[in-house]
Amino acid sequence: MPDKLRVGVIGAGRWSRTAHLPGFTRSPLCDLVAICDLDRELAEARQREFGIPDLYTDAEALLARSDLDVIDVCTRGDHQDLVFATLEAGKHCLVEKPVCHDYRDVWRAHELARSKGLLTKVGLTFRYAPAVMYMFDLIRDGFIGEPYIFNGYEQNSQWLDPDVPMDKRIHKTKPEGEAPWGTDLSREGITVSSLEGYGAPTIDIGLECVGADLGRVVGLLANMVPFRRKTNLDTERTRLNVDDADMFMGEATNGALFSMQSSYVTVGNYPGIEARIFGSEGAIQVRLVEEFGEIQTIKTAAPDAVEFVEREIPRRYFAPGARLDDHWSTAFYGNLVHNFMEEIVAGGDVNQGDFAQSARVQEVINAVTLSHREGRWIDLPLDRSLEMPAAETMPW
Ligand SMILES: NC(=O)c1ccc[n+]([C@@H]2O[C@H](COP(=O)([O-])OP(=O)(O)OC[C@H]3O[C@@H](n4cnc5c(N)ncnc54)[C@H](O)[C@@H]3O)[C@@H](O)[C@H]2O)c1
């Protein structure tokens, strides 16, 4: 493996600009070689901003290059085809979540990567927040003892206002041929949205905190703001049945209890994550909410000192080049990108937040969706021959 990995990024949009590209630019372990976007102007803007040598508008042409080690898929919509094409081309792959909507496809992608000796990483951004990395280490060091209860929250208010279009892209003409998300108005037919788009990273944190898979779940998806504008070109609100608030509880295979809620119509600031783990020897609370200049806090308590006290996050949890005034997206994603580069350069099997972990998270999402539709507890692991509820791709 070369000392410096050569990276190509597909997707030059908003998240690529604030999270992915700064991460690759800062990591001393890689060179950002190429940027690709269907929108040439956008790709050119990123090329100038980040000093990227090569530009593509066709992902196939980028993937055909033999001198790239890593491909980053940061597009909107379905990622599945680009993920499989990246792996088939023999490149290590970073991709935004979800890798695929059906957990079985994520396992297939994982198996393909393993068979080719490739490492993978998913945009499970918040496990790389320094406060969460510190929490994981405290848990590994035995701080909480036996895990009893995990509570996870993802709450932000970005779609509380019904006039904020569900599809936040700036369209010049009405999109055609889009998946019909939100159009099945039955209770069971609700489109999975917040749970997959926003709940996934906190489910990931919870699985790590309890140190076990979930054995069964029961949950509900709900639509709190039923009428809203669909796109920037719609002047009227329409009825869209999407999961903008959801809640589930579960039981881990080691007996720990697990609860989770996610919503983007809940008052509060980004990223809006709170994770609490309580165990026999101690408890930890992490908040990743941008408030009054802070983006993260970690508090701990012990049986003989039950008041939660804030801890300073050691410097070692910050990526090279991190600055105290970094926006959360740059701070957390910088860690994700650098960690992936370290794992590849190390050349071993260590690969946190990979497709296998993402498949576990996606299986929980699929199981909670089934639970909502069928109104019952669902046992995990899921029966792989079960028909999964169809998943529409939301426009983010
Ligand atoms: N992990 C996180 O915390 C987090 C946060 C925000 C966004 N995201 C994810 O990041 C991804 C990108 O979001 P965004 O807000 O940057 O979207 P965006 O619409 O601003 O940008 C996506 C870009 O991808 C390009 N694109 C789409 N298909 C392409 C293809 N086949 N080849 C080349 N370019 C293609 C589009 O032209 C667009 O410019 C989404 O999957 C979103 O869910 C993750």
The ligand as a MOL file (V3000), in Angstrom:
LIG
                    3D

  0  0  0     0  0            999 V3000
M  V30 BEGIN CTAB
M  V30 COUNTS 44 48 0 0 0
M  V30 BEGIN ATOM
M  V30 1 N -23.6560 11.4530 7.4390 0
M  V30 2 C -24.2550 12.6170 7.6450 0
M  V30 3 O -24.2960 13.0970 8.7850 0
M  V30 4 C -24.8890 13.3420 6.4780 0
M  V30 5 C -25.2510 14.6710 6.5760 0
M  V30 6 C -25.7640 15.3080 5.4300 0
M  V30 7 C -25.9150 14.6020 4.2440 0
M  V30 8 N -25.5720 13.2720 4.2140 0 CHG=1
M  V30 9 C -25.7080 12.4850 2.9600 0
M  V30 10 O -24.7710 12.9490 2.0050 0
M  V30 11 C -25.2570 12.6800 0.6800 0
M  V30 12 C -25.1230 13.9300 -0.1740 0
M  V30 13 O -25.9510 14.9630 0.3810 0
M  V30 14 P -25.8410 16.4660 -0.1250 0
M  V30 15 O -26.6420 17.2680 0.8250 0
M  V30 16 O -24.4180 16.8200 -0.3480 0 CHG=-1
M  V30 17 O -26.5880 16.3740 -1.5240 0
M  V30 18 P -26.4620 17.3820 -2.7560 0
M  V30 19 O -27.6890 17.2010 -3.5630 0
M  V30 20 O -26.0990 18.7580 -2.2890 0
M  V30 21 O -25.2040 16.8230 -3.5790 0
M  V30 22 C -25.2190 15.5840 -4.1900 0
M  V30 23 C -24.4530 15.7230 -5.5060 0
M  V30 24 O -24.2960 14.4270 -6.0690 0
M  V30 25 C -24.3280 14.5800 -7.4810 0
M  V30 26 N -24.6350 13.2960 -8.0920 0
M  V30 27 C -25.7630 12.5510 -7.9480 0
M  V30 28 N -25.6450 11.3920 -8.6420 0
M  V30 29 C -24.4200 11.4200 -9.2160 0
M  V30 30 C -23.7140 10.5110 -10.0490 0
M  V30 31 N -24.2440 9.3500 -10.4450 0
M  V30 32 N -22.4820 10.8480 -10.4690 0
M  V30 33 C -21.9210 12.0280 -10.0920 0
M  V30 34 N -22.5470 12.9220 -9.2990 0
M  V30 35 C -23.7720 12.6200 -8.8720 0
M  V30 36 C -25.4170 15.6220 -7.7080 0
M  V30 37 O -25.2750 16.2430 -8.9780 0
M  V30 38 C -25.1820 16.5710 -6.5310 0
M  V30 39 O -24.3720 17.6690 -6.8970 0
M  V30 40 C -26.7100 12.1920 0.8630 0
M  V30 41 O -26.7430 10.7890 0.7890 0
M  V30 42 C -27.0580 12.6370 2.2910 0
M  V30 43 O -28.0160 11.7770 2.9100 0
M  V30 44 C -25.0510 12.6520 5.2930 0
M  V30 END ATOM
M  V30 BEGIN BOND
M  V30 1 1 1 2
M  V30 2 2 2 3
M  V30 3 1 2 4
M  V30 4 1 4 5
M  V30 5 2 4 44
M  V30 6 2 5 6
M  V30 7 1 6 7
M  V30 8 2 7 8
M  V30 9 1 8 9
M  V30 10 1 8 44
M  V30 11 1 9 10
M  V30 12 1 9 42
M  V30 13 1 10 11
M  V30 14 1 11 12
M  V30 15 1 11 40
M  V30 16 1 12 13
M  V30 17 1 13 14
M  V30 18 2 14 15
M  V30 19 1 14 16
M  V30 20 1 14 17
M  V30 21 1 17 18
M  V30 22 2 18 19
M  V30 23 1 18 20
M  V30 24 1 18 21
M  V30 25 1 21 22
M  V30 26 1 22 23
M  V30 27 1 23 24
M  V30 28 1 23 38
M  V30 29 1 24 25
M  V30 30 1 25 26
M  V30 31 1 25 36
M  V30 32 1 26 27
M  V30 33 1 26 35
M  V30 34 2 27 28
M  V30 35 1 28 29
M  V30 36 1 29 30
M  V30 37 2 29 35
M  V30 38 1 30 31
M  V30 39 2 30 32
M  V30 40 1 32 33
M  V30 41 2 33 34
M  V30 42 1 34 35
M  V30 43 1 36 37
M  V30 44 1 36 38
M  V30 45 1 38 39
M  V30 46 1 40 41
M  V30 47 1 40 42
M  V30 48 1 42 43
M  V30 END BOND
M  V30 END CTAB
M  END
